[in-house]
Structure formats: C-alpha cells, structure tokens
Amino acid sequence: MRIIMLGAPGSGKGTQAKLLEDAYRIPQISTGDLLRDALASGSPLGLKAKAAMDAGQLVSDEIVLGIIRERIRQPDAKKGFILDGFPRNTAQAEALTRMLVSLGQPLDAALLMDVDMEVLVQRLSGRLTCPDCGSVFNNYTSPPKLEGQCDNCGGANLYQRADDNEETVFNRLRVYETQTQPLIDFYRTMEKLHTVDAFGSVDQIRKRIQKALKVVERTRKVREAARKAAARKAASAKPVVKAAPKKAEKKVAKTVAKKAAKEGAKKVAKKSVVKKAAPKKAAKKKVVKKAAKKVAKKTASKKTSKKVVAKKAVKKKVIKKAAEKVAKRPAKEAPSRKVAKKVAKKAARKKVVKKAAKKKASKKAGRRR
C-alpha cells in the first residue's frame, strides 16, 4: 500500500501514520526525518541540502525528491510506504507522481485528515513531543500517563514546540489552507483522495482510516485483475512459441539442412534434364515447320491447279455456246468456221475478263468493309 498523508498541522496525520506503519508493515517516510538523516550521513544529496541550508535557502524539490527516491528503493519499502510532509503543493505532487510511476510504484491513496479549525488550535497549543522516540501527546486530548514522561520509551524530556502557541497556530493554519487546497483538488481529480473525519479518539480515527483503505484495496484488486485479464487476452491472441532445448534445435537444424540439400539436388537435376531436352525439342520444331511448309506448298499448288482447270472448263463452255449461236444464224450471215471460232474465242475472253474484274471489285469492297 502506497499512501500520502494530507492534513493541517495538528490533524493527527503523524500519529495515524505510525499506526498504519505497524498495521501494514510498511515504513513511514517523513521528509523532515529524511533530511536530517541525509545531513547526518553526509551523502551526496545530504551535502547539497546542507549547502542550501547554510546559504539560508530552501532545499530544492529536486534534492527532496532524490532523497525520497533513495528511501523508496530500500527493501523495506517494496510492499509500500507512508509519505508524511510531502508534497506541499501541486508542482511537487506532479513531480512525485512522475517519479513513482517511473519506479513502478504508483500511488494508491491520498488520505486527507479533516478537522475543524477550533479543534486544530486546541491540539496544537497542547501538543507535547518526545525527542527520544518521536511520540506525540496532547495535554487536552491524549495526555501522557505520567506528567512529562513518555508512555512508550519512558523518556522524561517531553517538550512543547516554540511555535505551538495560539497566534502562531492560526497563522500556520491560514497558510496551510491557501497552499494545500490546490493539492487536495489535484488528488481528487486523480481519484486518489479519501477524506477521513479526524475528530474523536485515536482509535476511532484509526478505524475510519482502515475502512477507507479497505475500499482502496478492493478497487486496486479489481484493477489488477482487469489488467491481468487483458494481458492474458493479448497473450492468447499471439501464440507464444517456447524455445526448444539446444539439442532439439540442432536436430531440427540438421533435418532442415538435409531437406534443403535434397530439394536443391532435385532442382539441379531438373535443370540439367531441361537443358538436355531443349536441343531435341528445337530439332523437332524445325522438322515440324519444314513438313508444314511442304504441306502448305502442296495445298497451294492444288488450289491453283483447280482454279486453272475451272477456268479452262468455263472457256470451253463459252466457246461451245458461241459456236452454237453462230451455227444457228442463217446461211448468208454464217461466216466461215475459222471466223466463227475466233469470234467465239474473243467473246469468251471478254466474259472471263469481266468475271475476273467483278471478283477483284468484290474483294476490294470486302476489304474496305
């Protein structure tokens, strides 16, 4: 569970964060404690923070985020964490969101501890803190069993912070309202905000927080199940081919190589057969062509001879008809046989020429069409 605690000073977020730490076995990460540890350890980020503080400047968001990143990467924060005291504005919230997503640890919930202003003033002005273990008590709402002594570690150094007076508390609360309201809106739009009524005993508030976090866990499980189902669908759509062992891979490679070699040999053999058969086919084609030419010539000569015979027969018929006409004429008009033959021949020739001219004309007309 990855949680951010939001709330005004004195809303009890520090107390509830420690209870959540025990319940979920995840670390509470306070930016104030982180900075102190970084300064004490002398880490590169701690030295940068020290240099800024020595110069009287605020520690930059980049340095704070770097320290939080290092803390989240530790083994005890794998299951989750509780952030207290950061972020304080929307710019920090956006940078933190990007960082958590890049680490694969997106935020689950932002818990807002909602308390009336009057109650907050009472809590802050009566607050007591243990410097040894960090436990917090209140003279009005949850005083220690023994006055001035910590119930948890037995330390007798409980103290009240200098800024825990009514005037300072009012000013701090006004600043919180103006600065933190946009941050609340930011997490509301992300659907991560869960408002908890922080009025009542510590145990009552703890139960309300647990109820809110149960809702968060249910929604997270539903989303996770949906994500896994989508991943399964995607995996089933694309068949996964399992990698074969090395020996099996070698066998497969050998069989494939053998098949390829056989196929290659067959192809080569076919090519050689085709090459050998090519000249034979060419020779056959030549013979066939010659034979076809001879047949064509014969048929052409036959056709011409038939035409000549037909023409001669026509001539003979024409001559006979002409001779018959001459014979039928009267004796006075009848010329001699020789003259008659000549006349018949001329008439026959004219008829033949006319028929030939008609045929040519009809052929030309057919071509034009």
C-alpha positions as CSV (number, residue, x, y, z in Angstrom):
1,M,0.0,0.0,0.0
2,R,1.5,3.4,-1.1
3,I,-0.1,6.2,0.9
4,I,0.3,10.0,1.2
5,M,-1.0,11.6,4.4
6,L,-2.6,15.1,4.0
7,G,-3.8,17.3,6.7
8,A,-3.3,20.5,8.6
9,P,-0.8,20.7,11.4
10,G,-2.4,19.0,14.4
11,S,-4.8,16.9,12.4
12,G,-3.2,13.7,13.7
13,K,-1.6,12.5,10.5
14,G,1.7,11.7,12.2
15,T,0.1,9.6,14.9
16,Q,-2.1,7.7,12.4
17,A,0.9,7.2,10.0
18,K,2.7,5.3,12.8
19,L,-0.3,3.1,13.4
20,L,-0.5,2.4,9.7
21,E,3.2,1.5,9.7
22,D,2.6,-1.2,12.3
23,A,-0.7,-2.5,10.6
24,Y,0.7,-2.8,7.1
25,R,4.4,-3.3,8.0
26,I,5.5,-0.6,5.7
27,P,7.8,2.4,6.6
28,Q,6.6,5.8,7.4
29,I,8.7,8.3,5.4
30,S,8.8,11.8,6.9
31,T,10.7,14.3,4.7
32,G,11.9,16.1,7.8
33,D,13.4,12.9,9.2
34,L,14.9,12.0,5.8
35,L,16.6,15.4,5.5
36,R,18.1,15.1,9.0
37,D,19.4,11.6,8.2
38,A,20.8,12.7,4.9
39,L,22.7,15.6,6.6
40,A,24.0,13.2,9.3
41,S,25.1,10.6,6.8
42,G,27.0,13.0,4.6
43,S,25.5,11.5,1.4
44,P,25.9,13.5,-1.9
45,L,22.2,14.7,-1.6
46,G,22.7,15.4,2.1
47,L,25.7,17.6,1.3
48,K,23.7,19.5,-1.4
49,A,20.9,20.0,1.2
50,K,23.4,21.3,3.8
51,A,24.9,23.7,1.3
52,A,21.4,25.2,0.6
53,M,20.5,25.4,4.2
54,D,23.9,27.0,5.1
55,A,23.2,29.6,2.4
56,G,19.8,30.4,4.0
57,Q,17.9,28.9,1.1
58,L,15.1,26.3,1.0
59,V,16.1,22.8,0.0
60,S,15.0,22.4,-3.7
61,D,12.3,19.9,-4.7
62,E,14.9,18.1,-6.9
63,I,17.0,17.3,-3.8
64,V,14.0,16.3,-1.7
65,L,12.7,14.0,-4.5
66,G,16.1,12.5,-4.9
67,I,16.2,11.7,-1.1
68,I,12.7,10.2,-1.3
69,R,13.7,8.1,-4.3
70,E,16.7,6.6,-2.5
71,R,14.5,5.8,0.5
72,I,11.7,4.1,-1.6
73,R,14.3,1.9,-3.3
74,Q,15.2,0.3,0.0
75,P,14.0,-3.3,0.6
76,D,11.5,-2.5,3.4
77,A,9.6,-0.1,1.1
78,K,8.9,-2.8,-1.6
79,K,5.5,-3.5,-0.3
80,G,4.6,0.2,0.1
81,F,5.2,3.3,2.2
82,I,3.5,6.2,4.0
83,L,4.6,9.7,2.9
84,D,4.2,12.4,5.6
85,G,5.0,16.0,5.0
86,F,5.5,15.8,1.2
87,P,4.2,17.0,-1.2
88,R,3.1,20.5,-0.1
89,N,1.9,21.9,-3.5
90,T,0.7,20.8,-6.9
91,A,4.2,21.2,-8.6
92,Q,5.7,18.8,-6.0
93,A,2.7,16.4,-6.4
94,E,3.1,16.2,-10.2
95,A,6.9,15.6,-9.9
96,L,6.3,12.9,-7.2
97,T,3.6,11.2,-9.4
98,R,6.0,11.0,-12.3
99,M,8.8,9.6,-10.1
100,L,6.6,6.9,-8.5
101,V,5.3,5.8,-11.9
102,S,8.9,5.6,-13.3
103,L,9.8,3.4,-10.3
104,G,6.7,1.1,-10.9
105,Q,5.2,2.2,-7.5
106,P,2.2,4.4,-8.3
107,L,0.3,6.0,-5.5
108,D,-2.7,4.0,-4.1
109,A,-4.3,6.7,-1.9
110,A,-4.1,10.2,-0.5
111,L,-5.7,10.3,3.0
112,L,-7.0,13.7,4.0
113,M,-7.4,14.2,7.8
114,D,-10.4,16.6,8.0
115,V,-10.6,18.5,11.3
116,D,-12.3,21.8,12.4
117,M,-10.1,24.9,12.9
118,E,-11.0,25.2,16.6
119,V,-10.1,21.6,17.3
120,L,-6.8,22.1,15.5
121,V,-5.9,25.1,17.6
122,Q,-6.6,23.1,20.8
123,R,-4.5,20.2,19.6
124,L,-1.5,22.3,18.5
125,S,-1.4,24.5,21.5
126,G,-1.5,21.5,23.9
127,R,0.9,19.3,21.9
128,L,3.9,17.5,23.6
129,T,6.6,15.7,21.8
130,C,9.2,13.1,22.9
131,P,12.7,13.9,21.5
132,D,13.9,10.3,22.1
133,C,11.2,8.2,20.1
134,G,9.2,10.9,18.4
135,S,5.9,10.0,20.2
136,V,3.3,12.8,20.3
137,F,0.9,13.5,23.3
138,N,-1.6,16.3,24.0
139,N,-2.5,17.9,27.3
140,Y,-6.1,18.2,26.2
141,T,-6.9,15.1,24.1
142,S,-4.3,12.4,24.9
143,P,-2.1,13.4,27.8
144,P,0.8,11.0,29.0
145,K,0.0,8.7,31.9
146,L,2.7,10.3,33.9
147,E,3.2,14.1,33.6
148,G,6.3,15.0,31.5
149,Q,7.1,11.3,30.8
150,C,6.8,9.4,27.5
151,D,4.5,6.3,27.7
152,N,6.4,4.5,25.0
153,C,10.1,4.9,25.8
154,G,9.9,6.2,29.4
155,G,11.8,9.4,28.4
156,A,11.2,12.3,30.7
157,N,12.0,15.1,28.2
158,L,8.6,15.8,26.7
159,Y,8.5,19.3,25.3
160,Q,6.2,21.8,23.6
161,R,7.5,23.4,20.3
162,A,8.1,27.1,20.4
163,D,5.6,27.7,17.5
164,D,2.8,25.8,19.3
165,N,1.0,28.9,20.6
166,E,-2.4,30.1,19.6
167,E,-1.3,33.1,17.4
168,T,1.3,31.2,15.5
169,V,-1.1,28.2,15.1
170,F,-3.8,30.5,13.5
171,N,-1.2,31.9,11.0
172,R,0.1,28.4,10.2
173,L,-3.4,27.1,9.5
174,R,-4.3,30.0,7.2
175,V,-1.1,29.4,5.2
176,Y,-2.0,25.6,5.1
177,E,-5.5,26.4,3.7
178,T,-4.2,28.6,0.9
179,Q,-1.3,26.3,-0.1
180,T,-2.9,22.9,0.4
181,Q,-6.3,23.3,-1.2
182,P,-5.0,23.1,-4.8
183,L,-3.1,19.9,-3.7
184,I,-6.4,18.4,-2.4
185,D,-8.1,19.2,-5.7
186,F,-5.1,17.6,-7.6
187,Y,-5.6,14.2,-5.8
188,R,-9.4,14.5,-6.1
189,T,-9.1,14.7,-9.9
190,M,-6.8,11.7,-9.9
191,E,-9.5,9.8,-7.9
192,K,-6.9,9.1,-5.2
193,L,-8.3,11.3,-2.5
194,H,-10.1,9.7,0.6
195,T,-11.3,12.2,3.2
196,V,-11.3,10.9,6.8
197,D,-13.1,12.5,9.7
198,A,-10.2,13.1,12.1
199,F,-12.4,14.2,15.1
200,G,-12.6,11.8,18.0
201,S,-10.2,9.4,19.8
202,V,-7.1,8.0,18.1
203,D,-8.7,4.5,17.9
204,Q,-11.9,5.9,16.3
205,I,-9.9,7.7,13.6
206,R,-7.8,4.6,13.0
207,K,-10.9,2.5,12.3
208,R,-12.2,5.1,9.8
209,I,-8.8,5.1,8.0
210,Q,-8.8,1.3,7.9
211,K,-12.3,1.3,6.4
212,A,-11.2,3.8,3.7
213,L,-8.1,1.7,2.9
214,K,-10.2,-1.4,2.5
215,V,-12.1,0.3,-0.3
216,V,-8.8,1.3,-1.8
217,E,-7.5,-2.3,-1.7
218,R,-10.7,-3.7,-3.3
219,T,-10.5,-1.2,-6.2
220,R,-6.8,-1.9,-6.6
221,K,-7.5,-5.7,-6.8
222,V,-10.3,-5.2,-9.3
223,R,-8.0,-3.1,-11.5
224,E,-5.2,-5.6,-11.2
225,A,-7.5,-8.4,-12.1
226,A,-8.7,-6.5,-15.2
227,R,-5.1,-5.7,-16.2
228,K,-4.1,-9.4,-15.9
229,A,-7.2,-10.5,-17.9
230,A,-6.3,-8.0,-20.6
231,A,-2.7,-9.3,-20.6
232,R,-4.0,-12.9,-20.9
233,K,-6.2,-12.0,-23.8
234,A,-3.3,-10.3,-25.6
235,A,-1.1,-13.4,-24.9
236,S,-3.7,-15.8,-26.2
237,A,-4.2,-13.7,-29.4
238,K,-0.5,-14.1,-30.2
239,P,0.7,-17.7,-29.8
240,V,3.8,-18.0,-27.7
241,V,6.5,-20.2,-29.2
242,K,8.5,-21.9,-26.4
243,A,12.2,-22.0,-27.0
244,A,13.4,-25.6,-27.7
245,P,16.4,-27.0,-25.9
246,K,19.8,-26.7,-27.7
247,K,19.9,-30.5,-28.7
248,A,16.5,-30.4,-30.2
249,E,17.4,-27.2,-32.0
250,K,20.5,-28.9,-33.5
251,K,18.4,-31.9,-34.7
252,V,15.8,-29.6,-36.3
253,A,18.5,-27.7,-38.0
254,K,20.1,-30.9,-39.4
255,T,16.8,-32.2,-40.8
256,V,16.1,-28.8,-42.3
257,A,19.5,-28.7,-43.9
258,K,19.1,-32.3,-45.3
259,K,15.7,-31.4,-46.8
260,A,17.1,-28.3,-48.3
261,A,20.0,-30.2,-49.8
262,K,17.6,-32.8,-51.3
263,E,15.4,-30.2,-52.8
264,G,18.4,-28.4,-54.2
265,A,19.7,-31.6,-55.8
266,K,16.2,-32.2,-57.4
267,K,16.1,-28.7,-58.8
268,V,19.6,-29.1,-60.3
269,A,18.7,-32.4,-61.9
270,K,15.5,-30.9,-63.4
271,K,17.5,-28.1,-64.8
272,S,20.0,-30.4,-66.4
273,V,17.2,-32.6,-67.9
274,V,15.5,-29.4,-69.3
275,K,18.8,-28.3,-70.8
276,K,19.4,-31.6,-72.5
277,A,15.8,-31.8,-73.8
278,A,15.9,-28.3,-75.2
279,P,18.0,-29.1,-78.4
280,K,15.8,-32.1,-79.1
281,K,12.7,-30.0,-78.8
282,A,14.2,-27.4,-81.1
283,A,15.1,-30.0,-83.7
284,K,11.5,-31.4,-83.6
285,K,10.1,-28.0,-84.0
286,K,12.3,-27.4,-87.1
287,V,11.2,-30.7,-88.7
288,V,7.5,-29.9,-87.9
289,K,7.9,-26.5,-89.5
290,K,9.5,-27.9,-92.7
291,A,6.8,-30.5,-93.0
292,A,4.1,-27.8,-92.5
293,K,5.7,-25.7,-95.2
294,K,5.7,-28.6,-97.7
295,V,2.1,-29.4,-97.0
296,A,1.2,-25.7,-97.4
297,K,3.0,-25.6,-100.8
298,K,1.2,-28.7,-102.0
299,T,-2.2,-27.4,-100.9
300,A,-1.4,-24.1,-102.6
301,S,-0.4,-25.8,-105.9
302,K,-3.5,-28.0,-105.7
303,K,-5.7,-24.9,-105.2
304,T,-4.0,-23.1,-108.2
305,S,-4.4,-26.2,-110.5
306,K,-8.1,-26.5,-109.5
307,K,-8.6,-22.8,-110.4
308,V,-6.8,-23.3,-113.8
309,V,-9.0,-26.4,-114.6
310,A,-12.1,-24.4,-113.6
311,K,-11.1,-21.5,-115.8
312,K,-10.4,-23.9,-118.8
313,A,-13.8,-25.5,-118.3
314,V,-15.5,-22.2,-118.3
315,K,-13.7,-21.2,-121.5
316,K,-14.8,-24.4,-123.2
317,K,-18.4,-23.8,-122.2
318,V,-18.3,-20.2,-123.5
319,I,-16.7,-21.4,-126.8
320,K,-19.4,-24.1,-127.2
321,K,-22.2,-21.6,-126.6
322,A,-20.7,-19.1,-129.1
323,A,-20.3,-21.8,-131.7
324,E,-23.9,-22.9,-131.2
325,K,-25.1,-19.3,-131.7
326,V,-23.0,-18.9,-134.9
327,A,-24.4,-22.3,-136.2
328,K,-27.9,-21.1,-135.6
329,R,-27.5,-18.0,-137.7
330,P,-28.8,-18.0,-141.4
331,A,-26.5,-19.4,-144.0
332,K,-25.9,-16.0,-145.6
333,E,-24.9,-14.4,-142.4
334,A,-22.9,-17.5,-141.3
335,P,-19.2,-16.8,-141.5
336,S,-16.7,-19.4,-142.1
337,R,-15.7,-21.9,-139.4
338,K,-12.4,-20.2,-138.7
339,V,-14.0,-16.8,-138.3
340,A,-16.7,-18.3,-136.1
341,K,-14.1,-19.8,-133.8
342,K,-12.2,-16.5,-133.5
343,V,-15.4,-14.6,-132.7
344,A,-16.3,-17.2,-130.1
345,K,-12.8,-17.1,-128.5
346,K,-13.0,-13.2,-128.3
347,A,-16.4,-13.4,-126.7
348,A,-15.2,-16.0,-124.2
349,R,-12.2,-13.9,-123.3
350,K,-14.3,-10.8,-122.7
351,K,-16.6,-12.8,-120.4
352,V,-13.7,-14.2,-118.4
353,V,-12.1,-10.7,-118.1
354,K,-15.4,-9.3,-116.9
355,K,-15.9,-12.1,-114.3
356,A,-12.3,-11.5,-113.1
357,A,-12.9,-7.8,-112.8
358,K,-16.1,-8.4,-110.9
359,K,-14.3,-10.7,-108.4
360,K,-11.5,-8.2,-107.8
361,A,-14.1,-5.4,-107.2
362,S,-16.0,-7.6,-104.7
363,K,-12.7,-8.5,-102.9
364,K,-11.7,-4.8,-102.6
365,A,-15.2,-3.9,-101.3
366,G,-14.9,-6.7,-98.7
367,R,-11.5,-5.4,-97.5
368,R,-12.8,-1.8,-97.2
369,R,-15.6,-3.1,-95.0
